[in-house]
Amino acid sequence: MREIALPGLSGRRAIGILAFLCAVALGFSILVIYQPSGLASFFLGPFAHLFSFGNMLNRAALLCLSALAASLAFKAGIIHLGGEGFIYLGAVTGFALARLLPPSWGILAFILPALASMAAGAFAGSLPSCMRRLSGRDELITSFLLSQALLPLLDWAVSSPLRDPKSQIIATAFLRQDQRPTLLLSQSSLNTSALISLLACFLFYLFLYRSRGGLLTRLSGHSRKFVEYSGHSTESLRFKVMAFSSAIMGLCGFLAMSGDHGRVIRGFSSGLGWSGLACAIVARSNPFLLPLAALLFAYIDAGTKSAQMTSGLPGELAAIIQALIFFAAASGRFSERRDTHA
């Protein structure tokens, strides 16, 4: 059977690109058929006001951080499924410490909770690696189970000991203004988290392609046996990668909590971990493509919300379109791997 080919691309890689384009076209076809009046709101809504535009960029920044954490694990050959719980853990830990720090601490009242969030994420991320050494269980299942165990525990913490009795919703008290990121657009939630996210992507690139540790990480993702025969411990490397990846997830949770809401709202981070994982797969863990993939997902989400308000479009449409893009990208990646190993 003759393979489909595009100039400069292998047959299976061309199939992956065509699958991605077909998924996008199918998703927007659903929009046109279901609610054609919402088409303009979907495409133009995110740019209609500074409020919606800034919120979209802020969402993209948080997705980018979440995707970066998943990408670091991917590069080492690890599938890290603990994003949902670890992001939530970072938010709760950072808030708990921030409430104890007095205003006289200045900028440290923001930096120390952020570092505590990263430390909590790193500790949680190290547990699946320890379980791997003790029982041989892969991080894929142990990180997921640990994350799912953390979610109800953190929900309880927000609902009971940390809850603000004056709040009408299940949430904590607000952080002080000096404990929150600086706003970049006053009419939206866009803040310095966006700059932190872009800087993190650049540092991720430097680590992967300009450091010895990054080389070992990439080699481990391709062939653990080769790294072991070179005299390096892959178990130690996986432990460090899981810890750093989870630390970034913890930081993402703190920035999402302090930047978006200024407090922890029960279940506020739902979907941030899974969407970040999808962005990492769509971007192929490329440090420079991660912001674009995150912006694409944030744009789809913002466009759907805009169309929902103006034409009654169901909010689930964003998840449908994102899922189609995700599966198309995943199938393309699988096809490329088959082409590489053929």
N, C-alpha and C positions, 0 to 999 in steps of 0.2 A: 504494500500500500504506500502510495506516494505521500510524503510528509508536507504539511503546509510550511512555507518558508517566506520570510521577509528579508529584504536586503540587510546583510550584516548580522542576522540572527539565525540561530539554529531552529529546527522545526519545532521542538517542544517548547522552546522559549517563545517562539511566535504564537504558539497555541495559548500560552499563559497570558500574553498581552491581549490577544483577541478575547479570551475569556474575561479578562478584567474590563475591557471596553463593552462587551456584551452585558456584563453585570450592571454597569453604570447605566447603559441604555435601557435595560429592563426595569431598573429601579425608577427611573424618571418616567418610563411608560406607565407604570402603576400610578404615579402621581397624576399624569395627564388624564388617564381613564377614570380614576376615582374622583378627582376633584380638580378639573381644569381651571376653575376660577382662582385656585390657590397657587397657580404656577408662578405668577409674578411675585407674590409674597414670598414664595420659597426661595427664588433666586435673588431678589432684591431686598428682602426684609432685613437680612443681617447688616446691610449697609445703609438702611434708611435713617438711623439715628446713631449718635455717638454712644448711647447707652447699649444698644444691641451690638454695635460693632466692637466696642471695647469688651463687652462680656464674651463675645465670640473669641477674641484674641486671648483673653484670660483663660478661657476653657481650653484653648489650643495649647497654651503654655503648660497647664497642668497635665494634659494628655501627653505632651512631649516628655515631661519628666517621668511619667509612668511608663511610657514606651521605652525611654532610655534604660530604665531599670530592667525591663524585660529583655531588651536587646543585649545588655551586658551578659545576662545569663545565657541567651541564645548563642552568643559568640563562643562561649565555653562548652557548648553542647548540652546545656541544662535548660529544661522547660520549667520555668518558675511560675507556679499558679497561685502564689500567696498574695498577690497584689491587693485584693479587696480588704483582707484582714490587716495586712501590714500597713497600708495607707491609713486605715482607721486607727490603728494602734499609735502611729506617729502623731496623729492629730490629738488624741486623748492624752498621750504622754506629754506633748509639748504644752498643752493647755494646763495640765495639772501643775507643771513646774512654773509656768508663767504666772499663775495666780499667787505663787509664793514670793515672787520677786518684787521688791518695792520700786517706786518710781525713780528713786535716787540712783539706781543702777544704770540708767540711760540706755544706750544701744545694747548693752549686755542683756537687758531684759527681753530683747528679741533674739539675740544670737544664741544664748544659752538654751532656751527652750527648743530652738531649731536643732542644735547639736544633740539635745536629749532625745528628740524625735528620731534623729538618725541613729543614735545609740540603741534605742529601743527596737528599731527596725533591724539593725545589724544583729542584735542578740536573737531576735525571733528568726532571722534568716539563717543563723548558724545552727539552729536546732535540726532542720532537715538534713544538713550535712553530717551532724553527729549521729542522727538516726541511720544514715546511710552506712556509716562506719560500723555501727553496732549491729544492725540487722540486715544490711544490704538492700534496704528499700530505696527506690529511686526518689529524687527530690520532687519529681512531678507529682506523685501521690501524697508524699508527706507534707510538702508545702501547701497543697490544697487543703488537706485535712486540718492542718494547724490553723490555716486562715479561717476555715469554717468554724473551728472551735473558738477562735478569738471573737468573732462577730457577736454572738449572743452575750459573751462576757462584757464586751465593751458597750453594748447596748444597755446592759444593766448598770454599768458605771455611770453612763450619761443619764439614765432614767432615775437613779436613786442617789448615790452619794455626791455626784457632781451637779445634779440638776439645780437650776435656779428656780426657787419656789414662786418667784414673781412672773415667770415666763408663761405665756399662754400655750406654748408648744413644749415638747420634750427636748430641752436644750439646756446648756450651761449658761452661766452669766457671760457677759461680753468681756473681751480683753480690753485693756487700756489702749489708747490710740498709739502710744509709743511702742507697743508690742505687736503692731501690725505692719505689714509692708506698706511702703509709700505708694500712693495712688499716682498713676501716670495720666489717666483720664478721669477727671473728677466726676463726670456724669455716668461712670460705669465702674465695674469692679476690676478693671485692668490695673495692675500694680507691678512693682518691681520683680514679682515672680517670673514675669516674661523674660526679663533680662537674665535672671538666674538660670532659667531654662535654656536660653541660647548659649550662655557661657558653659553650662554643663555639657551641651552637645559638642562644643568645641574642645573641651577638655577630654571628652570621650574619644574624639577623633585622635587627639594627641596621644592618649593612652594606648589606643588600639594599634596605631600605625607609626608611632614614634618612640615606643618604649619596649624594653625587653619583656616586661610583664604582659603587655598587650599582644606581643608576638606569641608568647606561650599560651595565652588565652585563646587566640585564634587557632593555633595548632591543636590545642586540646579539643576544640570544637570539631576539627576535621579528623583527627586521629589521636586518641588517647594513648594508644600503644607506642606511637612515635615519640610522644613526649616522655613517656616512661623509659623507653630505651635510650633517651638522651640524658637520663640521670635526674629527671625532675619528678616530683610527686604530684600526680594528678589529683589525689584526694585533698592535699593541702591547697592546691590551686582552686578546686571546686568550693572548698570551704571559704576561701577569701572572696571568690566571686559572689557566692550566695550572700555573704555578709555585706559587701559593698552594694550589691543590687538591692537588697532589702533596706539598707540605709537610705538609698535614694528614694525608695517608696515611702519611708518614714518622713523624709523631708517633704515629699510631695503632699503627704497628708497634712503636715503642719502648715504649709503654704496655702493649701486649699481651705483649711479651717480659718486661719488668721486673715487671709486676703479676701476670701469670698464673703464669709459670714461674721467673722470676728468672734466666733464662739463655736462650740461643737453642737451640732444638731444631730439627733439620733438618726443614723443611717445616711448622713449627708453625702458620704463618699461612694454610695452604691453605684456601681457601673464604671467607676474611674479605673479600677484595676483591669477589668476585662477589656474596656475600650483601649487602654494603653497597650495591652497585649496584642490586640488587633492592629493597632497602628504600627507596632514593631514588626509584625509580619508583613503588612502592606509596604513598609519602607525597607524591607529586607535587612533590618538592623543597621542601615547606613546612617551614620551620624548626621549627614547633611540632608538626608531625606526625611528624617524623623519629624522636624518641624512642619514640613509640607504635608505629611500624612496626618499629623495631629490637626493641622489647620483644615484639611479636607473633612475630617470627622466632626470637628467643631462647627464647620460651616453647614454640614448636613443637619446637624442637631439644631443649630440656630435657625436655619431656613424652615425646618419642620415646625418649630415653635411659632415662628412668625405666621406661617400658613395656617396653623391650628387656631391662632387668635383671630385671624381675619376671615377664614372660610370654613372653620370647623373640621379641618383635616385631623385625622387621628394621630396622636403623638407617637404611636407605634411604628409609623411609616419610617421614621429616622432609623430605628433599629433594623427594619427590613432592608433598607438601602445599604446601611453599613454592613449588615450580614452578607449581602450579595457581593459587595466589594471584598469583604474579608475572605469569603470562600473562593472567589476568583483568584485573589492574590495567593492564597494558600495552595490552590491547585497549580498555579503557575510555578510556585517555588518547588513543589513536589516534582513537577515535570522537569524543571531544570536539574534537580538532584539526580533524577533517573538518567538524564542526558549526560551528566558529569560522570556517573559511575558505569555508564554503558561501555 
